Amino acid sequence: MQIKCPSNNIPERKYAIQVLFNNLLGVGLTEQDICFDDSVQDYHISTGGKQIIVQDHFFQRFPKPLSYLQRSNIPDKVDYFHAFGWEIPMVYGVDVFQEEGDCLTVGLDIFASTFFWMTRWEESLLGRDEKGDCSESQLFSVRNSLHQRPIVHEYERLLRKLLGDCGVHFKERQYKVILTHDVDGMLTPTYADIMRDFFDQKKNGPPQNTILNLTWKSERNYKRAFPTAFSQFEFYTHLAKKYDIVEWFYFKVCATGEEEATYCHNDQKVKRVISQLQRLNNPNLLLGFHPSQTTFNNEPQWDIESQRIMELLGLKPTIGRNHHLLYNLPMLRLWEKTFSSDVSPLDISNCVFHGRNGFRCGVAVPFPLFDYYDRRQMNLIEHPNQIMDTVIRYNYDHYSDENRWNGEYSIIDKVKEINGELVLTWHIYIRRQNIIENGFGWCERMLEYAVQK
Ligand SMILES: [Zn+2]
């Protein structure tokens, strides 16, 4: 197979082609199979004596490097491409599908659209650079109600059909489930803590910050339900074993006095939890890093915490996710510099929605990240997350009874359908005991459904 394309935006085009053909289709394309030639206007894919022309409706317009990175280039409304009875959302392209002899022309710019979904360059223009986050309601996917569709896999399905008809063979994927946990708080109060807070709250009233502090009554109930720091971990590790799935825990490593410190990294109880998890000796269970929000745009704090996590775990973490999902490209470069190499890229799972469940980058398989400012593929593998306990909790009252779980189930169905990787997040934290126990129930319900054939 050979792919010929215009010789501008070379790293960007190469990335989009390689993720589609190698990470998704498993065709095993080499560097030599892609060539750049200014005699062509579009992407020319030649295979099995046939030619597929994928029209270029984006990068050609911005031959100067990085000049595409403008807010005005994020489309407002979605258009659709029609072929084989499918209606496929386009980011860039036109609804043209023609066959002439051995040549097929596809108006959907599969490559620029894939690049848009997977690199998230849109987000740097919507605020992530300044505060590590952007308003989800501004995202193209959310504005166009596409967030519950893994769109890149719709492009993949189209390519499978087109290339399959030319005799190309693909590597099949295996569906997989990963249960992840952000360890945001775990130190169960002692009876002395509860007594102290009882007197303190009698005198000064209930706590101001209800995210970080419980009332003494809630502390008492929490203590009854979760007598040790390991209690919540125990529930989830049993569940992961019961359903035979992979499980990842991300630990925060704050110290007393630091912003939103919920436990101290060198507390004996934290070390005990880590060694209890390590003693389970489960090859499917990994421990990783959950950098605090103060590491965002703060390299000295990043250095402190990355040192702490290595001391706490006794090894270099191989998995990670940022607390509050606060990250940008400089932050991803820190992850890469500290923990990654081209022989063992770090597995990161930052691509998650805060306020809704779904497919933030349109993909549900692991893929290498791309640094769109430095214009290079990174040594970081992203595992996009689709379902998070907090989303269910925040929206629970809005779900009507009969439809309560349909949204989550349909997300799981879509991941199964494409043999993707379902990544779920259930937090470990100190909250009212009934909130956590509800979460246990939701987690089991999701896993039960997720592992069904
Ligand atoms: Zn967190």
Boltz pocket constraint, residues with backbone or C-beta under 6 A from the ligand:
constraints:
  - pocket:
      binder: B
      contacts: [[A, 182], [A, 183], [A, 184], [A, 290], [A, 322], [A, 323], [A, 324]]
      max_distance: 6.0
